[in-house]
Amino acid sequence: MLSTMAFFILFLLGIISNGATFKPVVLMHGILSGPEKMEVLVEEIQKAHPDTKIYNFDKYDGWASLENSWRQVIEFRNFLEVIGKEHPGGINVVGYSQGGLIARTAIQTLPSHNINTFISLSSPQAGQFGANFLHLVFPDLAANTAYELFYSTIGQHISIANYWNDPSEQELYYKFSKFLPLMNNEIRTYNSSQYKNALLRLNKMILIGGPNDGVITPWESSHFGYFNKTLNVIPLHKRLIYINDSIGLKSLDNNGKLIIVIKPFVHHLTWHTNRRVIQEVIIPYLD
């Protein structure tokens, strides 16, 4: 027989358990995609966490996703700001592919955000340098000559160009790219401290990617790893962005807030549509 006190405690625990709620989730779609492509993810979140409020960003879809990255960041930032105010208890953000980079940058431009967990799902966080990605948009453009278009005033109107990181053309990358080198604090600006401090406000930052992605090149870019000039991949922990704690990755890591997820045998186009993958690498980090 349970004592009166034990019964009372179990009763309270039951109330707490039944009343458990999960933070609202904001989704950002990928390039040449849209909110409809995120519906499987929406369904899986709702299945795992019934009654969770989900906001599926519905702008810059299709060809509009090639718009300049800063335009997309500003729109998504404003979206996050409004939702954050509606939910003072905190929100979670999931960004897929290019959307993960747009989402991360939007977070960096919100110095007082209340985002609890940010999940980057196979996103080119350290940049992109690969024909497989190009062929989605520019079928005849080769990786080793893409810089001629991307590193120009006209080219920088294209989102891909804003994070195209050619290891052999770093001087042009720093000269023409007005997006990725700024957000990764490779080029210092008066906003550099804010970009770092905003990421440090996160409770968790989940970086997801895998060796069979087939689109993000190198695939380690999803974890902030990247090519050196000889096209050898330098892992995150050996890159200056981590060693110098340029945007707070080292600090997050040291405090147990940075989680690297390596998932093999997942193609880029299925990270957000394969229900098993969603259950294994996304759902566990949403609370």
C-alpha positions as CSV (number, residue, x, y, z in Angstrom):
1,M,0.0,0.0,0.0
2,L,1.3,3.5,-0.9
3,S,1.5,6.0,1.9
4,T,-0.6,9.1,1.6
5,M,2.5,11.2,0.9
6,A,3.8,8.8,-1.8
7,F,0.4,8.8,-3.5
8,F,0.2,12.6,-3.4
9,I,3.7,12.9,-5.0
10,L,2.8,10.4,-7.8
11,F,-0.4,12.4,-8.3
12,L,1.5,15.6,-8.8
13,L,4.0,14.0,-11.1
14,G,1.1,12.7,-13.2
15,I,-0.3,16.2,-13.5
16,I,3.1,17.6,-14.5
17,S,3.6,14.9,-17.0
18,N,0.2,15.2,-18.6
19,G,0.5,19.0,-18.7
20,A,4.0,18.9,-20.3
21,T,4.3,21.3,-23.3
22,F,6.9,21.7,-25.9
23,K,8.3,24.9,-27.2
24,P,6.9,26.2,-30.5
25,V,9.0,25.3,-33.5
26,V,9.9,27.6,-36.4
27,L,10.9,25.9,-39.7
28,M,12.9,27.4,-42.6
29,H,12.9,25.6,-45.9
30,G,15.8,25.1,-48.3
31,I,16.8,26.4,-51.7
32,L,14.4,25.9,-54.6
33,S,12.0,24.6,-52.1
34,G,9.1,25.9,-49.9
35,P,6.9,25.2,-46.9
36,E,5.2,22.3,-48.6
37,K,8.4,20.4,-48.6
38,M,8.6,20.7,-44.8
39,E,5.2,19.1,-44.2
40,V,6.6,15.6,-43.4
41,L,8.7,17.2,-40.7
42,V,5.6,19.1,-39.4
43,E,3.7,15.8,-39.3
44,E,6.5,14.0,-37.4
45,I,6.9,16.8,-34.8
46,Q,3.1,16.9,-34.2
47,K,3.1,13.1,-33.9
48,A,5.9,13.1,-31.3
49,H,4.8,16.3,-29.6
50,P,1.0,16.7,-30.0
51,D,-0.3,20.3,-29.8
52,T,3.1,21.8,-30.4
53,K,2.7,25.1,-32.3
54,I,4.6,25.0,-35.6
55,Y,5.4,28.0,-37.8
56,N,6.4,27.0,-41.3
57,F,8.0,30.0,-43.1
58,D,6.3,30.5,-46.4
59,K,8.3,33.2,-48.1
60,Y,11.3,33.0,-50.6
61,D,10.2,29.7,-51.9
62,G,10.9,28.3,-55.4
63,W,13.1,30.5,-57.5
64,A,12.7,33.3,-55.0
65,S,15.0,31.3,-52.7
66,L,17.8,32.6,-55.0
67,E,17.3,36.1,-53.9
68,N,20.2,37.8,-52.1
69,S,20.7,36.1,-48.7
70,W,20.5,39.3,-46.7
71,R,17.0,40.0,-48.0
72,Q,16.0,36.5,-46.8
73,V,17.7,36.9,-43.5
74,I,15.9,40.2,-42.7
75,E,12.5,38.7,-43.6
76,F,13.1,35.6,-41.5
77,R,14.6,37.6,-38.6
78,N,11.4,39.7,-38.5
79,F,9.4,36.5,-38.5
80,L,11.4,35.1,-35.6
81,E,11.1,38.3,-33.7
82,V,7.3,38.4,-33.9
83,I,7.0,34.7,-32.9
84,G,9.5,35.1,-30.1
85,K,7.4,37.9,-28.6
86,E,4.3,35.8,-28.8
87,H,6.1,33.0,-26.9
88,P,8.2,34.5,-24.1
89,G,8.9,31.1,-22.8
90,G,11.2,30.4,-25.7
91,I,11.1,28.8,-29.2
92,N,13.0,26.3,-31.2
93,V,14.3,26.8,-34.8
94,V,15.0,24.2,-37.5
95,G,16.6,25.3,-40.8
96,Y,17.2,22.9,-43.7
97,S,20.0,23.3,-46.3
98,Q,20.3,27.0,-47.3
99,G,17.5,27.6,-44.8
100,G,19.8,26.6,-42.0
101,L,22.3,29.2,-42.9
102,I,19.6,31.8,-43.3
103,A,18.2,30.9,-39.9
104,R,21.6,30.9,-38.2
105,T,22.3,34.4,-39.6
106,A,18.9,35.6,-38.6
107,I,19.6,34.5,-35.0
108,Q,22.9,36.3,-35.0
109,T,21.1,39.6,-35.9
110,L,18.7,39.2,-33.0
111,P,20.8,40.3,-29.9
112,S,17.9,39.7,-27.4
113,H,16.3,36.6,-28.9
114,N,14.6,33.9,-26.8
115,I,15.5,30.9,-29.1
116,N,16.2,27.8,-27.0
117,T,17.5,25.3,-29.6
118,F,18.7,25.9,-33.1
119,I,18.9,22.8,-35.4
120,S,21.0,23.2,-38.6
121,L,19.9,20.4,-40.9
122,S,22.6,19.8,-43.6
123,S,23.4,23.4,-44.1
124,P,26.5,25.0,-45.7
125,Q,27.6,26.8,-42.5
126,A,31.2,27.1,-43.6
127,G,30.4,27.7,-47.3
128,Q,29.9,25.7,-50.4
129,F,32.2,24.5,-53.2
130,G,30.8,21.8,-55.3
131,A,29.3,21.2,-58.7
132,N,26.5,18.9,-57.3
133,F,25.0,21.9,-55.5
134,L,25.5,24.2,-58.6
135,H,23.7,21.8,-60.9
136,L,20.5,22.4,-59.0
137,V,20.5,25.9,-60.4
138,F,23.3,26.3,-63.0
139,P,23.6,23.0,-64.9
140,D,26.5,24.1,-67.0
141,L,28.5,25.9,-64.4
142,A,31.7,24.2,-63.1
143,A,32.8,24.6,-59.5
144,N,36.3,25.8,-60.4
145,T,35.0,28.7,-62.6
146,A,31.9,29.7,-60.7
147,Y,33.9,32.4,-58.9
148,E,34.0,34.4,-62.1
149,L,30.2,34.9,-61.7
150,F,29.8,34.7,-58.0
151,Y,32.6,37.0,-57.0
152,S,31.2,40.0,-58.8
153,T,28.8,42.8,-57.9
154,I,26.1,41.2,-60.1
155,G,26.8,37.7,-58.9
156,Q,26.3,38.7,-55.3
157,H,22.6,39.2,-55.9
158,I,22.3,35.4,-56.0
159,S,22.0,33.6,-52.6
160,I,24.4,30.8,-53.5
161,A,27.1,33.4,-54.4
162,N,26.8,34.9,-50.9
163,Y,28.2,31.7,-49.4
164,W,30.2,30.3,-52.3
165,N,33.6,29.8,-50.7
166,D,36.3,28.9,-53.3
167,P,39.4,27.7,-51.5
168,S,41.6,28.8,-54.4
169,E,40.1,32.3,-54.6
170,Q,40.1,33.5,-51.1
171,E,41.2,37.0,-51.9
172,L,38.2,37.4,-54.1
173,Y,36.0,35.7,-51.6
174,Y,36.9,38.3,-48.9
175,K,36.6,41.2,-51.4
176,F,33.3,40.4,-52.9
177,S,31.3,38.3,-50.5
178,K,29.3,40.5,-48.2
179,F,27.6,37.7,-46.3
180,L,29.3,34.6,-45.1
181,P,32.8,36.0,-44.2
182,L,30.9,38.7,-42.2
183,M,28.6,36.3,-40.4
184,N,31.5,33.9,-39.6
185,N,33.5,36.9,-38.3
186,E,36.3,36.2,-40.8
187,I,36.0,39.9,-41.5
188,R,35.6,42.0,-38.4
189,T,32.9,44.6,-38.4
190,Y,31.2,46.7,-35.7
191,N,28.6,43.9,-35.5
192,S,31.1,41.1,-34.9
193,S,30.5,41.0,-31.1
194,Q,26.8,40.9,-31.6
195,Y,27.0,38.0,-34.0
196,K,28.9,36.0,-31.5
197,N,26.9,37.0,-28.4
198,A,23.6,36.1,-30.1
199,L,24.7,32.6,-30.7
200,L,25.9,32.3,-27.1
201,R,22.4,32.9,-26.0
202,L,21.3,29.6,-27.4
203,N,20.8,26.7,-25.0
204,K,21.6,24.2,-27.7
205,M,23.0,24.3,-31.2
206,I,22.6,21.1,-33.2
207,L,24.7,20.7,-36.4
208,I,23.5,17.7,-38.5
209,G,25.1,16.3,-41.6
210,G,26.6,13.2,-43.1
211,P,29.1,11.8,-45.6
212,N,26.5,10.6,-48.1
213,D,24.8,13.9,-48.4
214,G,25.8,14.3,-52.0
215,V,25.0,18.0,-52.3
216,I,26.7,20.1,-49.5
217,T,30.4,20.2,-50.4
218,P,32.3,19.4,-48.4
219,W,29.7,17.7,-46.4
220,E,31.7,18.7,-43.3
221,S,30.6,22.3,-43.9
222,S,27.4,21.3,-42.2
223,H,29.6,21.1,-39.0
224,F,31.7,24.2,-39.9
225,G,34.5,22.0,-41.3
226,Y,35.9,23.1,-44.7
227,F,38.5,22.8,-47.4
228,N,42.0,24.3,-47.2
229,K,43.8,25.5,-50.4
230,T,44.8,21.9,-51.3
231,L,41.1,20.7,-50.9
232,N,41.8,18.7,-47.8
233,V,39.0,19.1,-45.3
234,I,39.9,20.7,-42.0
235,P,37.5,19.6,-39.3
236,L,35.8,22.2,-37.1
237,H,38.0,21.8,-34.1
238,K,41.1,22.6,-36.1
239,R,39.8,25.6,-37.9
240,L,40.4,29.2,-36.8
241,I,36.7,29.9,-36.4
242,Y,36.7,27.4,-33.6
243,I,40.2,27.9,-32.2
244,N,39.7,31.7,-32.0
245,D,36.1,31.2,-30.9
246,S,35.1,33.7,-33.6
247,I,31.4,33.2,-33.3
248,G,31.2,31.3,-30.0
249,L,31.4,27.7,-31.3
250,K,34.2,26.8,-28.9
251,S,32.3,28.4,-25.9
252,L,29.1,26.6,-26.8
253,D,31.1,23.3,-27.1
254,N,32.9,23.8,-23.8
255,N,29.5,24.4,-22.1
256,G,27.9,21.3,-23.6
257,K,25.7,23.4,-25.8
258,L,27.1,22.4,-29.2
259,I,26.1,19.0,-30.5
260,I,27.6,17.5,-33.7
261,V,25.4,14.8,-35.4
262,I,27.0,12.7,-38.1
263,K,24.4,10.5,-39.9
264,P,25.6,8.3,-42.8
265,F,23.5,7.0,-45.7
266,V,21.2,10.0,-45.9
267,H,21.0,12.0,-49.1
268,H,20.6,15.7,-49.0
269,L,17.0,15.7,-50.3
270,T,15.8,13.3,-47.7
271,W,17.0,14.9,-44.4
272,H,13.6,16.5,-43.9
273,T,11.4,13.9,-45.7
274,N,12.6,10.6,-44.3
275,R,10.5,9.9,-41.3
276,R,13.0,7.6,-39.6
277,V,15.8,10.1,-40.0
278,I,13.6,12.9,-38.6
279,Q,12.7,10.7,-35.6
280,E,16.4,9.9,-35.0
281,V,18.2,13.2,-35.5
282,I,15.6,16.0,-35.0
283,I,12.8,15.0,-32.6
284,P,15.2,14.2,-29.7
285,Y,16.4,17.8,-29.6
286,L,13.1,19.5,-29.6
287,D,11.8,20.1,-26.1
